[in-house]
Amino acid sequence: MSQYPQPVFEQPMKYPQTPPPQENGWGLAGFVVSIAGLIFCGIPSIVGLVLSAIGLRKEPRGFAIAGVAIGLLGILEIVCFCVFLLTVYRAAESGIGALKGLTIQMQLEHEAELIGNEWENKSRVPTQAEGDDLLAGKRDAIGNSIVYETDGTSFSLRSAGPDGILETDDDTVAGPYHDVKSTRQFDFDDPQWNLDDFKDDLDMEEFDDKLEAMEDALRDAKLE
């Protein structure tokens, strides 16, 4: 036997292995899609919310929770955007309706002036048949016929509104006109055209404005 001690070989220490990190593909996908939906304000927010909700069933849930929160924000953004568009649409629709109503009113007043000319020429209010003939084939801005109404001493013009039915609340009516003068759209006897009020203390800017308004009215009358 050898007199020297036999070497002792120690076993290497075994260190515990770190388990690989868990992944939550559904949660990560939902998080990414939810962010895309928040940026683009669209359907991705809904998809991201669904994916994130599925991801909540697995660990880790960090991305899934964030995806749900961001997805809800994206959906809220969609709702706000839709409400904004609806508000703009209703405002535009209301404005267009008001503009059409104003246009129809101007049409009726123009036709009333033409009937007033007939009244002046014959020294009497046109009869129902005469008024119908004068307005035959004439329609307003939305395609409704212009209707003549008279009681023998005055007359009115009526146009059915958007519902296309006469004698309803949305009708547009011009009149009743009780004398020829009331049918005139432009009357030089109206105080707004009277220059005597500032003849002594003349305001050239105001004078120019009134003169221009008179010229425009006369030009329109000639065109008609």
C-alpha positions in Angstrom: 0.0 0.0 0.0 1.1 3.5 -0.8 2.1 5.6 2.2 0.6 8.7 0.6 -3.0 9.5 1.1 -5.2 9.1 -1.8 -6.6 12.4 -3.3 -10.2 13.0 -2.6 -12.1 14.4 -5.6 -15.0 16.6 -4.5 -18.2 16.6 -6.5 -18.9 19.9 -8.2 -21.7 21.9 -6.5 -25.0 21.9 -8.4 -26.7 25.3 -8.5 -30.5 25.4 -9.0 -31.4 26.2 -12.5 -33.5 29.4 -13.1 -36.7 28.4 -14.8 -37.3 30.1 -18.2 -39.5 33.2 -17.9 -43.1 32.5 -18.6 -44.7 34.2 -21.7 -48.2 35.3 -22.2 -48.7 35.6 -25.9 -52.3 36.6 -25.7 -51.6 39.4 -23.3 -48.7 40.7 -25.3 -50.7 40.6 -28.5 -53.6 42.4 -26.8 -51.3 45.0 -25.4 -49.8 45.8 -28.8 -53.1 45.8 -30.7 -54.7 48.0 -28.0 -51.9 50.6 -28.4 -52.4 50.5 -32.2 -56.1 51.1 -31.7 -55.5 54.0 -29.4 -53.2 55.6 -32.0 -55.5 55.0 -35.0 -58.8 55.4 -33.2 -60.4 52.4 -34.7 -61.4 48.7 -34.6 -58.0 47.6 -33.3 -59.0 48.8 -29.8 -61.9 46.3 -29.7 -59.7 43.5 -31.0 -56.9 44.4 -28.5 -59.4 44.4 -25.6 -60.6 40.9 -26.5 -57.1 39.5 -26.8 -56.1 41.1 -23.5 -59.1 39.7 -21.8 -58.1 36.2 -23.0 -54.6 36.9 -21.8 -55.9 37.5 -18.3 -56.4 33.8 -17.9 -52.6 33.2 -18.0 -49.6 34.3 -16.1 -48.0 36.8 -16.2 -50.9 39.2 -16.5 -49.0 42.5 -16.7 -49.3 43.1 -20.5 -52.9 41.7 -20.4 -54.0 44.1 -17.7 -52.3 47.0 -19.5 -53.9 45.9 -22.8 -57.4 45.9 -21.2 -56.9 49.4 -19.8 -55.6 50.8 -23.1 -58.3 48.9 -25.1 -61.0 50.5 -22.9 -59.5 53.9 -23.5 -59.4 53.2 -27.3 -63.1 52.3 -27.2 -63.9 55.5 -25.3 -62.0 57.4 -27.9 -64.1 55.8 -30.6 -67.3 56.7 -28.8 -66.2 60.3 -28.4 -65.3 60.5 -32.0 -68.6 59.1 -33.1 -70.5 61.5 -30.9 -68.4 64.4 -32.4 -69.3 63.3 -35.9 -72.9 63.0 -35.1 -72.9 66.5 -33.5 -71.2 67.9 -36.6 -73.7 66.1 -38.9 -76.7 67.4 -37.0 -75.4 70.9 -37.0 -74.7 70.8 -40.7 -78.1 69.3 -41.3 -79.7 72.0 -39.3 -77.8 74.7 -41.1 -78.7 73.3 -44.5 -82.3 73.1 -43.4 -82.3 76.7 -42.3 -80.6 77.8 -45.6 -83.2 75.9 -47.6 -86.0 77.5 -45.6 -84.5 81.0 -46.2 -84.2 80.2 -49.9 -87.8 79.0 -50.1 -89.0 82.2 -48.3 -87.1 84.3 -50.8 -88.7 82.4 -53.6 -92.2 82.9 -52.3 -91.6 86.6 -51.8 -90.3 86.9 -55.3 -93.4 85.2 -56.7 -95.6 87.4 -54.5 -94.1 90.4 -56.1 -94.9 89.1 -59.6 -98.5 88.4 -58.4 -98.5 91.9 -56.9 -97.7 93.3 -60.4 -100.8 91.4 -61.7 -102.8 92.8 -58.9 -101.6 96.3 -59.7 -102.4 95.9 -63.4 -105.9 94.6 -62.9 -106.6 96.8 -59.8 -107.8 93.7 -57.9 -106.5 90.6 -56.2 -105.9 87.8 -58.8 -108.6 85.1 -58.5 -107.7 81.6 -57.4 -107.6 80.4 -61.0 -105.5 83.4 -62.1 -103.0 82.8 -59.3 -102.8 79.1 -60.1 -102.0 80.0 -63.7 -99.3 82.4 -62.7 -97.7 79.8 -60.5 -98.2 76.8 -62.8 -95.1 74.5 -62.9 -93.2 76.6 -60.3 -91.5 74.7 -57.5 -89.4 75.7 -54.5 -85.8 74.7 -53.6 -86.8 71.2 -52.5 -89.2 70.5 -55.3 -92.5 71.3 -53.8 -95.2 73.2 -55.7 -95.9 76.8 -54.8 -99.6 77.1 -53.9 -101.7 80.3 -54.3 -104.3 81.1 -51.6 -106.7 84.0 -51.7 -109.8 85.2 -49.8 -110.7 87.8 -52.5 -109.1 90.7 -50.7 -105.6 89.4 -49.9 -103.4 86.4 -50.9 -100.7 84.1 -49.5 -98.2 81.8 -51.0 -97.6 78.4 -49.4 -95.0 75.7 -49.9 -95.1 72.3 -48.2 -92.0 71.6 -46.1 -89.7 68.6 -46.0 -92.7 66.3 -45.3 -94.2 67.3 -48.6 -97.7 67.7 -47.0 -99.5 71.0 -47.0 -101.1 72.6 -44.0 -98.6 71.1 -41.6 -96.2 72.8 -39.1 -93.2 72.8 -41.4 -94.9 74.7 -44.2 -93.3 77.9 -45.5 -95.8 80.7 -45.9 -95.4 84.2 -47.4 -98.2 86.6 -46.6 -101.0 87.3 -46.3 -100.5 90.4 -48.5 -103.3 92.9 -48.0 -102.2 95.5 -50.6 -99.9 95.8 -53.6 -97.2 97.7 -51.7 -96.8 94.9 -49.2 -95.8 92.5 -52.0 -92.7 94.6 -52.9 -89.4 93.2 -51.8 -87.7 96.6 -52.3 -89.4 99.8 -51.3 -87.7 103.2 -51.7 -90.2 104.6 -49.1 -88.6 102.3 -46.5 -86.8 104.4 -43.9 -83.6 102.4 -44.4 -83.2 104.0 -47.8 -84.1 107.5 -46.7 -81.1 109.8 -46.9 -82.8 112.9 -45.4 -81.8 111.9 -41.8 -78.2 112.5 -42.4 -78.3 115.1 -45.2 -76.9 117.9 -43.0 -74.4 115.7 -41.2 -73.3 113.5 -44.1 -71.4 110.3 -43.3 -69.7 109.4 -46.5 -69.1 105.8 -45.5 -72.8 105.3 -44.5 -73.8 107.1 -47.7 -71.7 104.8 -49.8 -73.1 101.7 -48.1 -76.7 102.8 -48.8 -75.9 103.8 -52.4 -74.3 100.4 -53.0 -77.3 98.6 -51.5 -79.6 100.6 -53.8 -77.6 99.7 -56.8 -77.6 96.0 -55.9 -81.4 96.1 -55.4 -82.0 97.8 -58.7 -79.6 95.4 -60.5 -81.5 92.4 -59.0 -84.9 94.0 -60.0 -83.7 94.3 -63.6 -82.4 90.7 -63.7 -85.8 89.5 -62.5 
